[in-house]
Amino acid sequence: MQRKVTISSKNISQKQWANLMLELNLMKKSWAPYADLMVETPGLKKIIAWGTQNYDAKTDIDSN
């Protein structure tokens, strides 16, 4: 059975939205042994890439 949750906000800043997406990604990873969760939003891969990069990493995120 598929279940779906929709989260929306009219008054959230870009930084708050990015932080929310990173938190949901952490939850998704934590729940991996119990359920296959999917988070879908435009730009999610870029948000996760920027939010999880190491400061000493020499990679270019825009090329991914």
DAQUISUL-V716586 format. One line per field, one symbol per residue. ss: DSSP state (H for helix, E for strand, C for the rest). A space follows every 50 residues. Layout:
ss->???
This chain:
ss->CCCCCCCCCCCCCHHHHHHHHHHHHHHHHHHCCCCCCCCCCCCHHHHHHH HHCCCCCCCCHHHC
